[in-house]
Structures are given as structure tokens and as C-alpha cells.
């Protein structure tokens, strides 16, 4: 069981580390909110979505989802629309030095956007369902449970840590210039991902 848990830990860590839309959004909200606790909606939503996807992957649902051409096309299409909208909203946002609530995402928006970049992002689905789901096939019983729990733990720990780092950056950068730059970078990443997904639909 320990070997399976270690495998799940490092596999999940390797998948979640690269800079992507989900990570950027969690970091961004950690920095933008007036108080760190107000970024909990995005942290918990992203973590729950990952938990949901990992659970489905380990249970073998990934084979059904990824094996259906039309399901994949619909997911890609919805993902493109959400990413374009999020990119536009992120580009427009101009936080002030005080990071007031008017310039940060409300709890409702955090939940909606975090859900979309987690559940409607084919890259996230392929990572969790494709890689983690496939890797879990070599385990059963308690070993599979240990593997799953380790993967889920990494997601929760990572998103909490990412938001805390974002909050620290937000406190140090009282001018808000770093966050403005981060917003632009985030918007470009979202736009680029949307274009890539759009092309993959036609391919």
C-alpha cells in the first residue's frame, strides 16, 4: 500500500506542477482577494473537482468518457467557450493596490470559473483520467485506495499552497503591478489554450 501511495503522490505531483489555466487562476485569486480566507471558494472547488475526476478515473469511467467521440467534442467546445470568456474577463481586470473586493472575483464567480477550468479542460481530464486512471489499473483493494488517496491529497495540498503563495505576493506587491502583469499572462494562456482546443476539434 505504501508503494502505491508513493507512486500516486509523485505521479499526481508531476501532473499538477506545470503552469496551466487552473493553477494560474488559483494563484491569481489568492493574490487578488483582500483576505486569504476569501479565496477558499476557488481552492475548495478546484480540489473537489480534481477529487471527482481522480475518483472517476480510478473507477474506470475514463475509458467510457474518452472513448466516445461526441462526448470529447462537446467537452472541447464548451471548454473553448469558457476559456475565451475567462481570458476576456481576466484581461479586463485591473486590480488596485488595495486589492478591493470590487476588483476581485466573488465567491460565486470563483466557483463557476474554477469548475470550468477543472471539469471543462480536456488537458485536466486527460491528465487525471488518462494518466492516473491508466496507472491505477495495476493496483487493487487497499493498494488502489492508497494510490487514490495520495493523488487526491496532492491536489488539496497544492491548491492551498498555491493560493497562500499568491496571497504573499499580493501583500508584498502593494502597487498591484505584478497582479496586472499576471492577469495579462493568464489571459494569454487561456486564449492560447482555447485556440489549441479549437484546432483539436477540427482535427
N, CA, C and O of each residue as an XYZ file, in Angstrom:
812
protein
N       0.828     -1.206      0.000
C       0.000      0.000      0.000
C       0.866      1.262      0.000
O       0.547      2.249     -0.663
N       1.976      1.211      0.762
C       2.875      2.371      0.832
C       3.485      2.666     -0.524
O       3.594      3.825     -0.924
N       3.886      1.614     -1.234
C       4.481      1.793     -2.571
C       3.472      2.431     -3.526
O       3.824      3.320     -4.301
N       2.237      1.984     -3.470
C       1.188      2.534     -4.326
C       0.923      4.000     -3.982
O       0.715      4.822     -4.875
N       0.931      4.326     -2.683
C       0.699      5.702     -2.246
C       1.823      6.617     -2.718
O       1.572      7.739     -3.158
N       3.053      6.141     -2.627
C       4.210      6.932     -3.079
C       4.123      7.156     -4.587
O       4.392      8.250     -5.083
N       3.744      6.104     -5.301
C       3.573      6.206     -6.751
C       2.519      7.268     -7.081
O       2.737      8.125     -7.937
N       1.375      7.201     -6.391
C       0.302      8.161     -6.623
C       0.719      9.579     -6.284
O       0.352     10.527     -6.979
N       1.488      9.723     -5.212
C       1.939     11.046     -4.770
C       2.801     11.724     -5.832
O       2.524     12.854     -6.234
N       3.832     11.038     -6.279
C       4.752     11.640     -7.244
C       4.148     11.767     -8.645
O       4.466     12.701     -9.383
N       3.287     10.833     -9.000
C       2.612     10.917    -10.302
C       1.701     12.144    -10.339
O       1.722     12.916    -11.297
N       0.908     12.313     -9.290
C      -0.011     13.447     -9.219
C       0.755     14.763     -9.132
O       0.354     15.752     -9.745
N       1.840     14.785     -8.385
C       2.646     15.996     -8.256
C       3.236     16.399     -9.602
O       3.281     17.582     -9.938
N       3.683     15.424    -10.362
C       4.260     15.704    -11.674
C       3.233     16.247    -12.652
O       3.563     17.049    -13.527
N       1.984     15.809    -12.505
C       0.919     16.266    -13.404
C       0.414     17.660    -13.050
O       0.011     18.421    -13.929
N       0.435     17.993    -11.764
C      -0.176     19.250    -11.318
C       0.791     20.424    -11.310
O       0.359     21.576    -11.289
N       2.096     20.151    -11.325
C       3.107     21.210    -11.243
C       3.153     22.172    -12.431
O       3.274     23.378    -12.217
N       3.062     21.689    -13.675
C       3.203     22.609    -14.817
C       2.202     23.763    -14.785
O       1.064     23.606    -14.342
N       2.649     24.927    -15.263
C       1.799     26.117    -15.301
C       0.648     25.902    -16.272
O       0.863     25.616    -17.450
N      -0.563     26.039    -15.775
C      -1.745     25.882    -16.616
C      -2.841     26.818    -16.165
O      -2.672     27.566    -15.202
N      -3.954     26.780    -16.853
C      -5.067     27.684    -16.551
C      -5.552     27.520    -15.111
O      -5.788     28.511    -14.420
N      -5.699     26.290    -14.661
C      -6.205     26.019    -13.316
C      -5.278     26.587    -12.244
O      -5.728     27.265    -11.320
N      -3.973     26.303    -12.373
C      -3.001     26.799    -11.403
C      -2.928     28.318    -11.388
O      -2.879     28.932    -10.323
N      -2.922     28.922    -12.575
C      -2.840     30.375    -12.674
C      -4.050     31.029    -12.021
O      -3.918     32.045    -11.338
N      -5.223     30.452    -12.228
C      -6.444     31.036    -11.670
C      -6.445     30.972    -10.148
O      -6.832     31.938     -9.490
N      -6.015     29.841     -9.578
C      -5.963     29.696     -8.123
C      -4.952     30.681     -7.529
O      -5.235     31.343     -6.530
N      -3.790     30.771     -8.141
C      -2.759     31.700     -7.687
C      -3.255     33.141     -7.777
O      -3.068     33.941     -6.860
N      -3.885     33.446     -8.892
C      -4.394     34.791     -9.154
C      -5.398     35.221     -8.086
O      -5.321     36.336     -7.570
N      -6.323     34.349     -7.761
C      -7.330     34.690     -6.763
C      -6.729     34.790     -5.360
O      -7.186     35.589     -4.543
N      -5.715     33.988     -5.085
C      -5.031     34.092     -3.799
C      -4.400     35.464     -3.629
O      -4.382     36.023     -2.533
N      -3.880     36.000     -4.739
C      -3.234     37.315     -4.709
C      -4.242     38.452     -4.732
O      -4.007     39.499     -4.129
N      -5.360     38.261     -5.419
C      -6.312     39.345     -5.647
C      -7.260     39.601     -4.483
O      -7.706     40.731     -4.286
N      -7.573     38.567     -3.713
C      -8.553     38.733     -2.630
C      -7.986     39.585     -1.494
O      -6.796     39.510     -1.185
N      -8.847     40.394     -0.876
C      -8.413     41.244      0.229
C      -7.882     40.438      1.402
O      -6.933     40.854      2.067
N      -8.495     39.280      1.659
C      -8.038     38.374      2.709
C      -7.922     36.970      2.114
O      -8.715     36.581      1.257
N      -6.913     36.209      2.584
C      -6.681     34.874      2.016
C      -7.910     33.987      2.146
O      -8.219     33.215      1.239
N      -8.608     34.095      3.267
C      -9.768     33.225      3.507
C     -10.848     33.403      2.442
O     -11.655     32.502      2.215
N     -10.862     34.571      1.787
C     -11.862     34.824      0.750
C     -11.544     34.105     -0.563
O     -12.344     34.125     -1.498
N     -10.367     33.470     -0.625
C     -10.022     32.680     -1.816
C     -10.348     31.204     -1.602
O     -10.067     30.374     -2.467
N     -10.942     30.874     -0.448
C     -11.308     29.480     -0.169
C     -12.258     28.874     -1.203
O     -12.124     27.693     -1.524
N     -13.218     29.648     -1.739
C     -14.113     29.054     -2.744
C     -13.373     28.457     -3.937
O     -13.708     27.364     -4.392
N     -12.366     29.171     -4.447
C     -11.630     28.659     -5.602
C     -10.754     27.468     -5.217
O     -10.597     26.529     -5.997
N     -10.188     27.510     -4.018
C      -9.336     26.407     -3.547
C     -10.149     25.135     -3.392
O      -9.786     24.083     -3.919
N     -11.247     25.242     -2.667
C     -12.085     24.070     -2.392
C     -12.726     23.529     -3.671
O     -12.809     22.316     -3.863
N     -13.178     24.431     -4.541
C     -13.801     23.989     -5.797
C     -12.814     23.242     -6.678
O     -13.124     22.167     -7.192
N     -11.610     23.816     -6.856
C     -10.592     23.158     -7.678
C     -10.205     21.806     -7.087
O     -10.017     20.834     -7.818
N     -10.086     21.749     -5.762
C      -9.710     20.498     -5.097
C     -10.806     19.442     -5.230
O     -10.524     18.271     -5.487
N     -12.065     19.868     -5.051
C     -13.181     18.923     -5.172
C     -13.320     18.399     -6.603
O     -13.621     17.226     -6.822
N     -13.092     19.297     -7.578
C     -13.174     18.876     -8.984
C     -12.101     17.841     -9.302
O     -12.362     16.854     -9.989
N     -10.891     18.077     -8.798
C      -9.812     17.108     -9.011
C     -10.132     15.781     -8.320
O      -9.881     14.703     -8.859
N     -10.688     15.887     -7.126
C     -11.074     14.679     -6.388
C     -12.111     13.883     -7.177
O     -12.041     12.657     -7.262
N     -13.070     14.601     -7.749
C     -14.124     13.984     -8.555
C     -13.531     13.276     -9.776
O     -13.876     12.129    -10.061
N     -12.638     13.965    -10.494
C     -12.035     13.390    -11.694
C     -11.141     12.191    -11.374
O     -11.151     11.186    -12.085
N     -10.375     12.315    -10.302
C      -9.485     11.211     -9.904
C     -10.301      9.983     -9.511
O      -9.956      8.856     -9.863
N     -11.381     10.216     -8.780
C     -12.251      9.106     -8.363
C     -12.859      8.402     -9.575
O     -12.893      7.173     -9.640
N     -13.340      9.198    -10.534
C     -13.903      8.612    -11.755
C     -12.839      7.828    -12.516
O     -13.100      6.748    -13.045
N     -11.638      8.393    -12.560
C     -10.550      7.739    -13.291
C     -10.205      6.396    -12.679
O     -10.048      5.404    -13.390
N     -10.087      6.364    -11.371
C      -9.734      5.120    -10.672
C     -10.847      4.077    -10.797
O     -10.585      2.874    -10.818
N     -12.096      4.559    -10.878
C     -13.229      3.638    -11.004
C     -13.403      3.122    -12.429
O     -14.234      2.251    -12.687
N     -12.606      3.670    -13.355
C     -12.638      3.186    -14.725
C     -13.599      3.897    -15.648
O     -13.799      3.465    -16.783
N     -14.207      4.992    -15.180
C     -15.165      5.729    -16.010
C     -14.454      6.429    -17.165
O     -15.066      6.732    -18.190
N     -13.152      6.683    -16.989
C     -12.384      7.397    -18.014
C     -12.435      6.701    -19.365
O     -12.476      7.351    -20.410
N     -12.433      5.377    -19.333
C     -12.445      4.624    -20.588
C     -13.720      4.900    -21.380
O     -13.694      4.964    -22.609
N     -14.831      5.062    -20.669
C     -16.114      5.329    -21.320
C     -16.147      6.746    -21.890
O     -16.552      6.959    -23.033
N     -15.713      7.719    -21.070
C     -15.753      9.123    -21.474
C     -14.817      9.405    -22.646
O     -15.228      9.974    -23.657
N     -13.558      9.003    -22.499
C     -12.571      9.303    -23.527
C     -12.756      8.459    -24.779
O     -12.190      8.764    -25.828
N     -13.546      7.401    -24.670
C     -13.754      6.543    -25.822
C     -14.906      6.985    -26.703
O     -15.095      6.445    -27.793
N     -15.678      7.960    -26.245
C     -16.821      8.465    -27.004
C     -16.436      9.751    -27.724
O     -16.132     10.763    -27.092
N     -16.452      9.699    -29.044
C     -16.007     10.834    -29.862
C     -16.842     12.081    -29.625
O     -16.294     13.175    -29.493
N     -18.156     11.932    -29.571
C     -19.027     13.098    -29.435
C     -18.937     13.734    -28.057
O     -19.063     14.951    -27.921
N     -18.718     12.915    -27.037
C     -18.543     13.451    -25.682
C     -17.287     14.320    -25.644
O     -17.288     15.395    -25.044
N     -16.230     13.857    -26.281
C     -14.983     14.611    -26.330
C     -15.167     15.922    -27.090
O     -14.643     16.955    -26.672
N     -15.906     15.892    -28.202
C     -16.127     17.112    -28.998
C     -16.927     18.143    -28.202
O     -16.606     19.332    -28.217
N     -17.976     17.680    -27.504
C     -18.791     18.584    -26.693
C     -17.961     19.207    -25.575
O     -18.056     20.407    -25.317
N     -17.143     18.382    -24.910
C     -16.284     18.885    -23.838
C     -15.307     19.926    -24.364
O     -15.088     20.959    -23.731
N     -14.722     19.649    -25.525
C     -13.779     20.583    -26.131
C     -14.459     21.898    -26.487
O     -13.921     22.976    -26.233
N     -15.662     21.797    -27.085
C     -16.391     23.002    -27.493
C     -16.749     23.886    -26.310
O     -16.548     25.100    -26.355
N     -17.279     23.284    -25.255
C     -17.637     24.045    -24.059
C     -16.390     24.635    -23.417
O     -16.396     25.770    -22.939
N     -15.320     23.842    -23.416
C     -14.057     24.315    -22.848
C     -13.524     25.544    -23.568
O     -13.026     26.472    -22.930
N     -13.623     25.554    -24.885
C     -13.152     26.693    -25.687
C     -13.938     27.954    -25.329
O     -13.349     29.016    -25.130
N     -15.265     27.841    -25.247
C     -16.116     28.997    -24.937
C     -15.813     29.567    -23.555
O     -15.718     30.783    -23.389
N     -15.661     28.690    -22.567
C     -15.368     29.149    -21.228
C     -14.000     29.824    -21.145
O     -13.845     30.852    -20.485
N     -13.019     29.242    -21.817
C     -11.667     29.806    -21.780
C     -11.615     31.166    -22.457
O     -10.910     32.062    -21.992
N     -12.347     31.332    -23.542
C     -12.400     32.634    -24.231
C     -13.036     33.684    -23.318
O     -12.547     34.809    -23.219
N     -14.119     33.309    -22.658
C     -14.794     34.237    -21.751
C     -13.897     34.597    -20.562
O     -13.773     35.765    -20.195
N     -13.274     33.574    -19.968
C     -12.400     33.799    -18.821
C     -11.188     34.635    -19.205
O     -10.750     35.493    -18.439
N     -10.647     34.382    -20.391
C      -9.500     35.159    -20.870
C      -9.868     36.623    -21.017
O      -9.092     37.507    -20.654
N     -11.055     36.875    -21.552
C     -11.530     38.250    -21.739
C     -11.719     38.947    -20.393
O     -11.300     40.091    -20.223
N     -12.350     38.259    -19.432
C     -12.594     38.836    -18.115
C     -11.282     39.092    -17.377
O     -11.134     40.115    -16.708
N     -10.335     38.171    -17.497
C      -9.051     38.315    -16.816
C      -8.246     39.463    -17.415
O      -7.589     40.209    -16.688
N      -8.293     39.607    -18.731
C      -7.565     40.687    -19.402
C      -8.104     42.054    -18.972
O      -7.346     43.008    -18.797
N      -9.423     42.131    -18.807
C     -10.076     43.391    -18.445
C      -9.807     43.806    -17.003
O      -9.782     44.998    -16.698
N      -9.608     42.838    -16.114
C      -9.488     43.152    -14.690
C      -8.236     43.972    -14.405
O      -7.147     43.657    -14.887
N      -8.407     45.026    -13.615
C      -7.294     45.910    -13.251
C      -7.334     46.154    -11.750
O      -7.939     47.121    -11.286
N      -6.684     45.269    -10.992
C      -6.707     45.396     -9.531
C      -5.953     46.634     -9.056
O      -4.964     47.042     -9.664
N      -6.423     47.217     -7.980
C      -5.745     48.374     -7.412
C      -4.741     47.914     -6.383
O      -4.617     46.719     -6.116
N      -4.035     48.846     -5.812
C      -3.038     48.492     -4.810
C      -3.658     47.914     -3.551
O      -2.996     47.195     -2.803
N      -4.936     48.229     -3.313
C      -5.582     47.743     -2.102
C      -6.295     46.407     -2.323
O      -6.812     45.815     -1.376
N      -6.322     45.938     -3.560
C      -6.961     44.655     -3.870
C      -8.374     44.600     -3.301
O      -8.740     43.648     -2.613
N      -9.148     45.609     -3.588
C     -10.509     45.683     -3.043
C     -11.381     44.603     -3.634
O     -11.083     44.044     -4.690
N     -12.472     44.316     -2.932
C     -13.360     43.235     -3.360
C     -13.977     43.530     -4.712
O     -14.315     42.603     -5.449
N     -14.132     44.806     -5.057
C     -14.730     45.150     -6.332
C     -13.880     44.653     -7.491
O     -14.394     44.401     -8.581
N     -12.575     44.511     -7.257
C     -11.683     44.102     -8.332
C     -11.299     42.627     -8.235
O     -10.542     42.127     -9.067
N     -11.816     41.934     -7.228
C     -11.536     40.515     -7.095
C     -12.805     39.732     -7.416
O     -13.903     40.288     -7.404
N     -12.652     38.440     -7.703
C     -13.795     37.616     -8.076
C     -14.642     37.291     -6.850
O     -14.111     36.982     -5.783
N     -15.954     37.361     -7.011
C     -16.861     36.976     -5.934
C     -16.775     35.467     -5.739
O     -16.230     34.755     -6.583
N     -17.319     34.980     -4.615
C     -17.290     33.541     -4.334
C     -17.992     32.771     -5.444
O     -17.537     31.702     -5.850
N     -19.105     33.319     -5.935
C     -19.868     32.650     -6.998
C     -19.040     32.523     -8.274
O     -19.003     31.461     -8.896
N     -18.370     33.625     -8.663
C     -17.533     33.588     -9.859
C     -16.344     32.646     -9.684
O     -15.953     31.941    -10.614
N     -15.777     32.647     -8.476
C     -14.652     31.742     -8.206
C     -15.063     30.292     -8.422
O     -14.334     29.509     -9.030
N     -16.240     29.949     -7.914
C     -16.734     28.571     -8.021
C     -17.017     28.205     -9.474
O     -16.639     27.126     -9.931
N     -17.688     29.108    -10.204
C     -18.029     28.843    -11.603
C     -16.775     28.712    -12.459
O     -16.649     27.766    -13.236
N     -15.850     29.654    -12.321
C     -14.638     29.633    -13.139
C     -13.722     28.470    -12.771
O     -13.147     27.827    -13.650
N     -13.587     28.201    -11.481
C     -12.736     27.091    -11.041
C     -13.302     25.760    -11.543
O     -12.552     24.864    -11.931
N     -14.616     25.643    -11.530
C     -15.254     24.415    -12.037
C     -15.005     24.256    -13.525
O     -14.730     23.156    -14.004
N     -15.104     25.374    -14.260
C     -14.941     25.301    -15.709
C     -13.514     24.930    -16.104
O     -13.316     24.105    -16.996
N     -12.506     25.538    -15.442
C     -11.123     25.229    -15.824
C     -10.711     23.842    -15.342
O      -9.709     23.294    -15.801
N     -11.484     23.276    -14.416
C     -11.174     21.940    -13.910
C     -11.915     20.842    -14.667
O     -11.321     19.849    -15.087
N     -13.221     21.037    -14.832
C     -14.055     19.991    -15.426
C     -14.224     20.114    -16.934
O     -14.541     19.130    -17.602
N     -14.015     21.316    -17.481
C     -14.203     21.526    -18.917
C     -12.879     21.682    -19.655
O     -12.856     22.047    -20.830
N     -11.798     21.408    -18.974
C     -10.463     21.492    -19.580
C      -9.999     20.091    -19.975
O      -9.635     19.293    -19.112
N     -10.009     19.790    -21.268
C      -9.613     18.456    -21.729
C      -8.232     18.030    -21.256
O      -7.978     16.841    -21.062
N      -7.327     19.011    -21.068
C      -5.985     18.664    -20.580
C      -6.068     18.084    -19.172
O      -5.396     17.102    -18.855
N      -6.896     18.699    -18.331
C      -7.071     18.208    -16.965
C      -7.714     16.829    -16.975
O      -7.342     15.952    -16.194
N      -8.680     16.649    -17.865
C      -9.364     15.360    -17.965
C      -8.404     14.267    -18.431
O      -8.411     13.152    -17.908
N      -7.580     14.603    -19.420
C      -6.613     13.621    -19.922
C      -5.572     13.277    -18.868
O      -5.159     12.124    -18.747
N      -5.149     14.286    -18.103
C      -4.163     14.047    -17.045
C      -4.716     13.124    -15.972
O      -4.104     12.112    -15.630
N      -5.890     13.487    -15.441
C      -6.443     12.703    -14.343
C      -7.004     11.367    -14.806
O      -6.686     10.321    -14.240
N      -7.838     11.408    -15.834
C      -8.478     10.175    -16.283
C      -7.541      9.296    -17.116
O      -7.492      8.077    -16.954
N      -6.793      9.961    -18.017
C      -5.907      9.184    -18.881
C      -4.710      8.605    -18.150
O      -4.497      7.393    -18.150
N      -3.928      9.482    -17.525
C      -2.683      9.054    -16.872
C      -2.946      8.366    -15.540
O      -2.504      7.238    -15.324
N      -3.668      9.043    -14.641
C      -3.919      8.466    -13.317
C      -4.807      7.233    -13.421
O      -4.572      6.229    -12.748
N      -5.840      7.316    -14.277
C      -6.724      6.168    -14.445
C      -5.999      4.941    -14.962
O      -6.227      3.827    -14.490
N      -5.121      5.151    -15.939
C      -4.341      4.039    -16.501
C      -3.371      3.467    -15.473
O      -3.218      2.251    -15.359
N      -2.714      4.360    -14.722
C      -1.726      3.921    -13.724
C      -2.374      3.139    -12.582
O      -1.747      2.264    -11.986
N      -3.632      3.461    -12.284
C      -4.308      2.798    -11.169
C      -4.696      1.351    -11.494
O      -5.034      0.575    -10.600
N      -4.645      1.005    -12.767
C      -5.060     -0.341    -13.177
C      -4.173     -1.444    -12.603
O      -4.597     -2.593    -12.484
N      -2.934     -1.085    -12.247
C      -2.019     -2.107    -11.725
C      -2.246     -2.396    -10.245
O      -1.588     -3.262     -9.668
N      -3.189     -1.662     -9.627
C      -3.468     -1.863     -8.211
C      -4.906     -2.317     -7.982
O      -5.775     -2.152     -8.838
N      -5.128     -2.890     -6.808
C      -6.476     -3.303     -6.428
C      -6.586     -3.268     -4.909
O      -5.578     -3.257     -4.201
N      -7.808     -3.251     -4.426
C      -8.019     -3.267     -2.984
C      -7.423     -2.068     -2.266
O      -7.588     -0.926     -2.694
N      -6.718     -2.345     -1.153
C      -6.119     -1.287     -0.341
C      -5.031     -0.522     -1.090
O      -4.825      0.668     -0.851
N      -4.336     -1.207     -1.993
C      -3.290     -0.533     -2.761
C      -3.890      0.542     -3.669
O      -3.358      1.647     -3.775
N      -4.988      0.209     -4.311
C      -5.669      1.195     -5.160
C      -6.197      2.346     -4.318
O      -6.161      3.496     -4.756
N      -6.688      2.055     -3.114
C      -7.176      3.094     -2.217
C      -6.033      4.029     -1.823
O      -6.188      5.251     -1.830
N      -4.887      3.445     -1.479
C      -3.728      4.246     -1.104
C      -3.254      5.121     -2.248
O      -2.890      6.279     -2.043
N      -3.257      4.571     -3.448
C      -2.876      5.309     -4.650
C      -3.807      6.496     -4.868
O      -3.357      7.605     -5.155
N      -5.099      6.252     -4.728
C      -6.114      7.289     -4.950
C      -6.020      8.404     -3.916
O      -6.047      9.586     -4.258
N      -5.910      8.014     -2.642
C      -5.838      8.996     -1.556
C      -4.606      9.881     -1.721
O      -4.674     11.085     -1.476
N      -3.497      9.304     -2.127
C      -2.261     10.074     -2.318
C      -2.438     11.103     -3.430
O      -2.010     12.249     -3.290
N      -3.063     10.700     -4.527
C      -3.306     11.616     -5.648
C      -4.208     12.769     -5.219
O      -3.959     13.926     -5.557
N      -5.249     12.439     -4.478
C      -6.198     13.455     -4.017
C      -5.528     14.406     -3.022
O      -5.745     15.617     -3.064
N      -4.709     13.839     -2.123
C      -4.004     14.668     -1.136
C      -3.118     15.701     -1.809
O      -3.070     16.849     -1.368
N      -2.417     15.320     -2.865
C      -1.537     16.236     -3.575
C      -2.323     17.420     -4.130
O      -1.874     18.563     -4.040
N      -3.492     17.151     -4.702
C      -4.319     18.227     -5.261
C      -4.715     19.237     -4.187
O      -4.565     20.443     -4.380
N      -5.215     18.750     -3.071
C      -5.652     19.643     -1.995
C      -4.482     20.450     -1.440
O      -4.579     21.665     -1.270
N      -3.376     19.763     -1.161
C      -2.204     20.440     -0.596
C      -1.645     21.477     -1.575
O      -1.224     22.561     -1.170
N      -1.646     21.131     -2.871
C      -1.095     22.021     -3.887
C      -1.911     23.305     -4.031
O      -1.348     24.399     -4.067
N      -3.226     23.173     -4.114
C      -4.071     24.351     -4.311
C      -4.057     25.273     -3.089
O      -4.087     26.495     -3.235
N      -4.011     24.695     -1.888
C      -3.902     25.527     -0.688
C      -2.566     26.267     -0.683
O      -2.514     27.460     -0.384
N      -1.492     25.559     -1.014
C      -0.165     26.172     -1.035
C      -0.066     27.256     -2.092
O       0.514     28.317     -1.859
N      -0.638     26.980     -3.260
C      -0.578     27.931     -4.373
C      -1.291     29.236     -4.027
O      -0.808     30.322     -4.347
N      -2.436     29.118     -3.376
C      -3.195     30.324     -3.006
C      -2.467     31.124     -1.921
O      -2.513     32.354     -1.911
N      -1.801     30.419     -1.015
C      -1.047     31.095      0.043
C       0.121     31.876     -0.541
O       0.377     33.014     -0.147
N       0.827     31.259     -1.482
C       1.928     31.952     -2.159
C       1.393     33.174     -2.898
O       2.013     34.237     -2.892
N       0.242     33.009     -3.530
C      -0.385     34.126     -4.228
C      -0.716     35.258     -3.266
O      -0.513     36.430     -3.585
N      -1.231     34.905     -2.078
C      -1.564     35.921     -1.065
C      -0.315     36.664     -0.607
O      -0.348     37.881     -0.423
N       0.790     35.934     -0.422
C       2.049     36.549     -0.001
C       2.550     37.529     -1.055
O       3.019     38.621     -0.734
N       2.445     37.124     -2.313
C       2.847     38.007     -3.409
C       1.960     39.249     -3.433
O       2.440     40.360     -3.657
N       0.684     39.053     -3.204
C      -0.244     40.177     -3.185
C       0.073     41.165     -2.071
O      -0.081     42.374     -2.244
N       0.518     40.646     -0.923
C       0.872     41.516      0.200
C       2.147     42.301     -0.063
O       2.249     43.474      0.295
N       3.120     41.645     -0.692
C       4.404     42.301     -0.974
C       4.247     43.352     -2.056
O       4.810     44.443     -1.967
N       3.477     43.013     -3.079
C       3.284     43.925     -4.217
C       2.090     44.845     -3.953
O       1.011     44.649     -4.511
N       2.295     45.839     -3.103
C       1.202     46.737     -2.732
C       0.704     47.586     -3.897
O      -0.421     48.084     -3.861
N       1.530     47.756     -4.930
C       1.125     48.570     -6.078
C       0.150     47.843     -6.983
O      -0.593     48.469     -7.738
N       0.153     46.515     -6.907
C      -0.734     45.718     -7.747
C      -0.199     45.504     -9.154
O      -0.878     44.913     -9.994
N       1.031     45.987     -9.422
C       1.582     45.867    -10.777
C       1.829     44.408    -11.160
O       1.584     44.009    -12.299
N       2.315     43.618    -10.204
C       2.591     42.210    -10.502
C       1.316     41.486    -10.897
O       1.304     40.684    -11.831
N       0.237     41.782    -10.167
C      -1.033     41.111    -10.448
C      -1.587     41.514    -11.811
O      -2.207     40.704    -12.499
N      -1.360     42.779    -12.199
C      -1.799     43.232    -13.518
C      -1.066     42.447    -14.602
O      -1.665     42.009    -15.584
N       0.251     42.276    -14.403
C       1.057     41.506    -15.362
C       0.592     40.059    -15.383
O       0.468     39.448    -16.445
N       0.332     39.512    -14.179
C      -0.124     38.125    -14.078
C      -1.456     37.936    -14.785
O      -1.686     36.912    -15.427
N      -2.339     38.935    -14.663
C      -3.634     38.870    -15.350
C      -3.446     38.774    -16.857
O      -4.125     37.994    -17.525
N      -2.515     39.574    -17.395
C      -2.257     39.559    -18.836
C      -1.694     38.197    -19.266
O      -2.095     37.636    -20.286
N      -0.759     37.683    -18.465
C      -0.176     36.372    -18.771
C      -1.254     35.292    -18.712
O      -1.314     34.413    -19.572
N      -2.105     35.371    -17.686
C      -3.196     34.405    -17.530
C      -4.119     34.437    -18.744
O      -4.525     33.399    -19.266
N      -4.442     35.669    -19.184
C      -5.339     35.827    -20.334
C      -4.733     35.195    -21.582
O      -5.436     34.538    -22.349
N      -3.426     35.391    -21.788
C      -2.743     34.808    -22.945
C      -2.749     33.281    -22.882
O      -2.950     32.610    -23.894
N      -2.524     32.739    -21.677
C      -2.525     31.277    -21.503
C      -3.908     30.714    -21.817
O      -4.035     29.689    -22.486
N      -4.947     31.400    -21.323
C      -6.323     30.951    -21.584
C      -6.666     31.030    -23.068
O      -7.279     30.119    -23.625
N      -6.255     32.144    -23.706
C      -6.516     32.313    -25.134
C      -5.774     31.256    -25.941
O      -6.332     30.648    -26.854
N      -4.504     31.047    -25.591
C      -3.707     30.042    -26.297
C      -4.284     28.649    -26.153
O      -4.321     27.878    -27.112
N      -4.740     28.326    -24.936
C      -5.351     27.016    -24.692
C      -6.648     26.870    -25.483
O      -6.931     25.805    -26.031
N      -7.434     27.948    -25.541
C      -8.697     27.924    -26.287
C      -8.436     27.684    -27.780
O      -9.141     26.906    -28.422
N      -7.418     28.359    -28.322
C      -7.072     28.187    -29.741
C      -6.627     26.765    -30.009
O      -7.036     26.151    -30.994
N      -5.782     26.240    -29.120
C      -5.284     24.869    -29.276
C      -6.432     23.864    -29.252
O      -6.478     22.938    -30.062
N      -7.368     24.060    -28.303
C      -8.510     23.161    -28.201
C      -9.428     23.286    -29.418
O      -9.973     22.297    -29.908
N      -9.586     24.531    -29.896
C     -10.412     24.750    -31.081
C      -9.857     24.019    -32.274
O     -10.609     23.413    -33.037
N      -8.539     24.067    -32.449
C      -7.889     23.367    -33.563
C      -8.056     21.855    -33.426
O      -8.273     21.150    -34.412
N      -7.952     21.366    -32.181
C      -8.059     19.931    -31.964
C      -9.460     19.407    -32.276
O      -9.621     18.230    -32.599
N     -10.479     20.275    -32.183
C     -11.845     19.856    -32.512
C     -11.925     19.505    -33.989
O     -12.507     18.487    -34.363
N     -11.325     20.369    -34.842
C     -11.375     20.138    -36.282
C     -10.462     18.995    -36.712
O     -10.672     18.371    -37.753
N      -9.448     18.732    -35.897
C      -8.557     17.611    -36.226
C      -9.153     16.282    -35.794
O      -8.538     15.235    -35.993
